[in-house]
Amino acid sequence: MIFRRKASDLLADWKKTWSGKYAALLEGPRRVGKSTIAEEFAKANYRSYIKVNFAEVGADVLSVFDSIDNLDDFFLRLQNAARKNLYMHESVIILDEIQLQPKVRQAIKHLVSDGRYDYIETGSLLSIKKNVKNIVIPSEEMKIPVYPMDYEEFLWAIGSEEAPLLKRIYESGKPVGQAVNRSKMRSFRTYMAVGGMPQAVEAYIDKLPFSRIDRIKRTIIDLYEDDFYKIDPSGRISMLFESIPSQLARTSKSFSLGFALNKKSRAKDYELLYDLVNSRTVIPCYNCTDPRVSLSQSRDPDTFKLYMADTGLFVSLLLKTGAASEDYLYGKMLSDKLPANLGFLYENIVAQTLFSGGNGLYYMTWPKEGSTHSYEIDFLARQGTKTTPLEVKSARTDTHASLDEFIRKYSSVVKDPCILSQKDIGSDGIIRLYPFYLTEFVARQKEQ
């Protein structure tokens, strides 16, 4: 199935404004739809295209790239090998899985400056960052991130016309009523269970049972872990990855390398952690020390949480690591009975939505006076010189001590404090309440 994706809109802007000076580099985790997005865009916007998939390319096509010095000869050989014609200023060349051919990636500068054709590269981010030894990374690349499908894209995929309605609901700021809210939350939890990986969404549209959908998602997780083992045969990156559910279930204020690896962490372990983050399979959320200044400048790089880039995969990782049974977890999610000890799934979907909307992720924790406990704000967002605290509540919304204390402590910079929950639109004093299915619209109002 071919799905409408927001990355295509970014490619359209690139083609209109930047294609003569930059190649577009679609980057993101595996199986997120980069190759399909590139090819469908080429079909719709160019007279012709040639796609070279370096993961599957035959020797005849690969040999064409042995020499790119003489571009006249190169383009003739490429067209002959691909059995397709290229047209000046009307064709695009797709270099798929570019991370497998670093020397070709280095040649992008030469190809772009030639000016005859446009270029779209795709690649898995971890390998892109690793396979750069002995090459000059081209500055003529415009990076376009590709995320798992967000809720709006999911609604487009299943043929729902809900997305414009949700925007109007958010803009009205008025409750929709218990029955309507319950129905919309049920739809949103279905999205959480399926996730935003195109293969899983296609299986859902085909009406496959959740056991089959989960099998597809676990296959994707296995692919990720295969990649981790290629980078680190000891398996420590996989241990970090698989510890995310248990780490979020703890009351700890940050991700612990020692907890994940069952030993005292070393400098090498931090390098592996950076590899995991660079894979884009996970999202880091950094502790902010002072919300009165730029969040990125006041972040503590050594204190952070990790969320999964796709909540649907997170659900399957829970099952893979034995944290829950398949029937139990999917049944509870779809029937609005997700237990409190799995409330971190709602945190994850908020993190995913904020991140895919272009927001950096930050949280804040500080000690309670005279107590061993701490206050904690789940997410912070910046609006100009102001800071918006966002709290995630899986159940009750009438108690929010941390949010109240944050508003009191930082009253001079607080703007639009918000609780995201399953409840209908409402307010509690100056605190606004929004249901989870409106998170995307809340996120659009914020600045990194």
Residue pairs with C-beta under 8 A, 6 or more apart in sequence:
1 157
1 198
1 202
1 205
2 36
2 40
3 33
3 149
3 153
3 156
3 157
3 198
3 201
4 153
4 156
4 157
5 33
5 37
5 146
5 149
5 153
6 150
6 152
6 153
7 26
7 33
7 34
7 37
7 144
7 145
7 146
7 147
8 37
8 40
8 41
10 144
11 24
11 26
11 37
11 38
11 41
11 120
11 144
12 41
12 45
14 22
14 24
14 142
14 144
15 24
15 45
15 118
18 24
18 142
19 118
20 115
21 112
21 140
22 112
22 140
22 141
22 142
23 108
23 111
23 112
23 118
23 119
23 120
23 121
23 138
23 140
23 141
23 142
24 118
24 119
24 120
24 121
24 141
24 142
24 144
25 98
25 120
25 121
25 122
25 123
25 141
25 142
25 143
25 144
26 34
26 37
26 38
26 120
26 121
26 122
26 123
26 144
26 146
27 34
27 122
27 123
27 124
27 125
27 128
27 143
27 144
27 145
27 146
27 280
28 34
28 124
28 125
28 145
28 146
28 147
28 280
29 124
29 125
29 224
29 279
29 280
29 281
29 309
30 124
30 220
30 223
30 224
30 227
31 197
31 198
31 199
31 220
31 223
32 146
32 147
32 148
32 197
32 198
33 146
33 149
33 198
34 122
34 123
34 146
35 53
35 94
35 96
35 97
35 122
36 198
37 146
38 51
38 94
38 96
38 120
38 122
39 49
39 51
39 94
41 120
42 49
42 51
42 92
42 94
42 120
43 49
45 92
46 90
46 91
46 92
46 118
47 87
47 90
47 91
48 84
48 85
48 86
48 87
48 90
48 91
49 84
49 91
49 92
49 93
49 94
50 78
50 79
50 82
50 84
50 86
50 91
50 93
50 94
51 93
51 94
51 96
52 61
52 78
52 82
52 93
52 94
52 95
52 96
53 96
53 97
54 62
54 95
54 96
54 97
54 98
54 100
54 101
54 104
55 96
55 97
55 100
60 81
61 78
61 81
61 82
64 74
64 77
64 78
64 81
65 101
65 103
65 104
65 107
67 73
67 74
68 74
68 104
68 107
68 110
68 111
71 110
71 111
71 114
71 116
75 86
75 116
75 117
78 86
78 93
79 85
79 86
85 91
86 93
86 116
86 117
88 116
88 117
89 116
89 117
91 117
91 118
92 117
92 118
92 119
92 120
93 111
93 117
93 118
93 119
93 120
94 119
94 120
94 121
94 122
95 101
95 104
95 105
95 119
95 120
95 121
95 122
96 121
96 122
97 122
97 123
97 124
98 104
98 105
98 121
98 122
98 123
98 128
99 105
99 123
99 124
99 127
99 128
99 130
99 131
100 127
100 131
102 131
102 132
102 133
102 134
102 135
103 135
105 121
105 135
105 137
105 138
106 135
106 136
106 137
106 138
108 119
108 121
108 138
108 140
108 141
109 136
109 138
109 139
109 140
111 117
111 119
112 119
112 138
112 140
113 140
121 141
124 227
124 279
125 278
125 279
125 280
126 227
126 231
126 275
126 278
126 279
126 280
127 227
129 278
130 231
130 275
145 280
147 196
147 309
147 352
147 355
147 356
148 195
148 196
148 197
148 309
148 310
148 312
148 313
148 352
148 356
149 157
149 196
149 197
149 198
149 201
150 196
150 352
150 353
150 356
150 357
150 440
151 188
151 191
151 353
151 437
151 439
151 440
152 163
152 166
152 440
153 196
154 191
154 194
154 196
154 201
155 161
155 162
155 163
156 163
157 201
157 205
158 201
158 204
158 205
160 187
162 184
162 187
166 184
166 437
166 438
166 441
167 441
169 176
169 425
169 438
170 434
170 438
170 441
170 442
171 441
173 425
174 425
175 181
175 424
175 425
175 426
176 184
176 424
176 425
177 424
178 424
181 422
181 423
181 424
181 435
182 336
184 435
184 437
185 336
185 422
185 435
185 436
185 437
186 334
186 336
187 437
188 435
188 436
188 437
189 333
189 334
189 336
189 338
190 204
190 334
191 312
192 311
192 312
192 315
192 333
192 345
192 349
193 210
193 312
193 315
193 330
193 333
193 334
194 200
194 201
194 204
194 213
194 312
195 201
195 217
195 310
195 311
195 312
195 313
195 314
195 315
195 316
196 310
196 311
196 312
196 352
197 216
197 217
197 220
197 310
197 312
197 313
199 216
199 220
200 213
200 216
200 217
200 220
200 312
203 212
203 213
203 216
204 213
210 326
210 330
211 326
214 315
214 316
214 319
214 326
214 330
217 312
217 313
217 315
217 316
218 316
218 319
218 320
220 313
221 313
221 316
221 317
221 320
224 241
224 279
224 281
225 238
225 241
227 279
228 235
228 237
228 238
228 241
228 275
228 276
228 279
229 235
229 237
229 238
231 237
231 272
231 275
232 238
232 272
232 275
236 261
236 269
236 272
237 272
237 275
237 276
239 260
239 261
240 257
240 260
240 261
240 272
240 273
240 276
240 306
241 276
241 281
241 282
241 317
242 317
242 320
242 321
243 259
243 260
244 282
244 306
244 307
244 308
244 314
244 317
245 314
245 317
245 318
245 321
245 323
245 344
246 259
246 321
246 323
247 255
247 256
247 259
247 260
247 305
247 306
248 305
248 307
248 344
248 347
248 348
249 323
249 341
249 342
249 344
250 259
252 259
253 287
253 303
253 365
253 374
253 376
254 287
254 303
254 304
254 305
255 304
255 305
255 306
257 265
257 269
257 270
257 273
258 264
258 265
261 269
276 282
276 306
277 284
277 306
280 309
281 308
281 309
281 313
282 306
282 307
282 308
282 309
283 306
283 307
283 308
283 309
283 351
283 352
283 355
283 361
284 304
284 305
284 306
284 361
285 304
285 305
285 306
285 307
285 351
285 361
285 362
285 363
285 379
286 299
286 300
286 301
286 303
286 304
286 360
286 361
286 362
286 363
287 299
287 300
287 303
287 304
287 362
287 363
287 364
287 365
288 295
288 298
288 299
288 300
288 362
288 363
288 364
288 380
289 298
289 299
289 300
289 364
290 298
291 298
291 364
291 380
291 387
291 389
291 406
291 410
291 413
292 387
292 410
292 412
292 413
294 382
295 360
295 362
295 380
295 381
295 382
295 387
295 448
296 360
296 362
296 448
299 362
305 363
307 314
307 347
307 348
307 351
307 352
307 361
308 314
308 317
308 348
308 352
309 352
309 355
310 352
311 345
311 348
311 349
311 352
314 345
314 348
315 329
315 330
315 333
315 345
318 324
318 329
318 342
319 325
319 326
319 329
324 342
329 342
331 337
332 338
332 339
332 342
333 345
336 422
338 345
338 346
338 394
340 394
340 395
343 392
343 394
343 395
346 392
346 394
346 420
346 421
346 436
347 378
347 392
349 436
349 439
350 378
350 379
350 390
350 392
350 420
350 436
350 439
351 361
351 379
353 439
353 440
353 443
354 361
354 379
354 381
354 439
354 443
354 446
355 361
357 440
357 443
357 444
358 448
359 381
359 443
359 446
359 447
359 448
360 448
361 379
362 379
362 380
362 381
363 376
363 377
363 378
363 379
363 380
364 376
364 377
364 380
364 389
364 406
365 374
365 375
365 376
365 377
366 374
366 375
367 374
367 375
368 374
368 375
375 401
375 402
375 405
375 406
376 402
377 389
377 390
377 391
377 402
377 403
377 406
378 390
378 391
378 392
379 389
379 390
379 392
380 387
380 388
380 389
380 390
381 387
381 388
381 390
381 443
381 446
381 447
381 448
382 388
382 446
382 447
382 448
383 415
383 416
383 445
383 446
383 447
384 447
385 413
386 413
386 414
386 415
387 410
387 413
387 414
387 415
388 414
388 415
388 416
388 417
388 418
388 446
389 403
389 406
389 407
389 414
389 417
389 418
390 418
390 419
390 420
390 442
391 400
391 402
391 403
391 417
391 418
391 419
391 420
392 419
392 420
392 421
393 400
393 419
393 420
393 421
393 423
394 421
394 422
395 421
395 422
397 419
397 421
397 423
397 428
397 433
398 428
400 419
400 428
400 431
403 417
403 419
403 431
406 414
406 417
407 414
407 417
407 430
407 431
416 432
416 445
417 430
417 431
417 432
418 431
418 432
418 433
418 434
418 442
419 428
419 431
419 432
419 433
419 434
420 434
420 435
420 436
420 439
420 442
421 433
421 434
421 435
421 436
422 435
422 436
423 433
423 435
424 433
424 435
425 433
425 434
425 435
425 438
426 432
426 433
427 433
434 442
